[in-house]
């Protein structure tokens, strides 16, 4: 097991290095100059503009050769310093990200976990109900094929604009100041519901279809037919089938985490929800290298950690993996 985890950690460290290098390169491929973008809002005189431009270019380290900027970037990461946001100067990038992260956690965790749990349960149930299966299949395909942004726009239009049941922008009402009270908490939930629902529905369809297909496959497998011939109760056979079918779904969860994060980013744009996705758009619009790097870095770390935890869970729930680690046969 030690060898397995050593190899896994090595793969994750290599992935982290490559991903962070790409994260550093992406902003530098963007057209435009971040300092020019920042000073354009100040409307300075030409002589003052030159002096201040030179000052800020040196202050942000953008006058250095690219290789030195790259090494400084890695050094700053190990010091826990993500720099100063150009867009919200002089606020540190870490502070901007810390403001956004609670909204992402509150949105993504329930959406991912609930959709995975409900999709698997519903898919397994529908696989043995013909009428429900006939209904689930087209609805599931429609949900899982719908892009996150389309689902968000449809829900905002129907439940927000047409019927006016839910708000379609922000994390809380504009007239409120964040504080600990039941009223503020209910207002947060009211604004949170539509972004959550749009993510939940798309992911739910994918998990339900996947589990439905896997259960049918497992029930048609030789071991299921053999157990049935021995007179094993149908309920027990289904339980074995579900336990076998859940393993690919756990693997699928790890593989889809990147897609889920991307879906959350566009959903936050539609609902102006102040998470990491909202900050990324602001960073791109204002050519804020440091904020963009910091947001992507946070996503990279989050996705890698989540994948690592899923690897550990997979070892715990799949005895064949445990036997493989110890060199035994299942």
Secondary structure, DSSP 8 states (H G I E B T S, - for coil): -HHHHHHHHHHHHHHHHHHHHHHHHHHHHSSS-HHHHHHHTT---HHHHHHHHHHHHHHTTTTS-HHHHHHHHHHHHHHT---B-STTTTSBHHHHHHHHHHHHHHHHHHHHHHHHHHHHHHHHHHTT-HHHHHHHHHHHHHHHHS-HHHHHHHHIIIIIIIS--S--SSSS-TT----SSHHHHHHHHHHHHHHHHHHHHHHHHHHHHHHHHHHHHHHTSHHHHHHHHTT--HHHHHHHHHHHHHHHHHHHHHHHHHHHHHHHHHHHHHTT--SHHHHHHHHHHTT-HHHHHHHHHHHHHHHHHHHHHHHHHHHHH-HHHHHHHHT---
